[in-house]
Amino acid sequence: MDATAGSAPDGGETSGLDRTALAYALLFSVPVWVGVTVMMLKVTGGRPLVLVVAPGFALGGGVFALVLLATRGGYDTT
């Protein structure tokens, strides 16, 4: 069994997102989502739900996507 990162338990390469990349994406995007949503809740007084939740999802989703793209890109040091 190969214990290197990026390999499947059967020895083959993984061809998708790995759990570490998803964990980092959530780690950095959830605080953005929560912070923007709370800020919008205070600004709007909590009346229009779409104006409160949409900016948080948009910015949190953007950070999530950027972190996933950053982890997928890689850097060849050879």
PyMOL commands that set and color helices and strands:
alter all, ss='L'
color gray80, all
select helices_A, chain A and resi 19-44+49-73
alter helices_A, ss='H'
color red, helices_A
deselect
rebuild
show_as cartoon
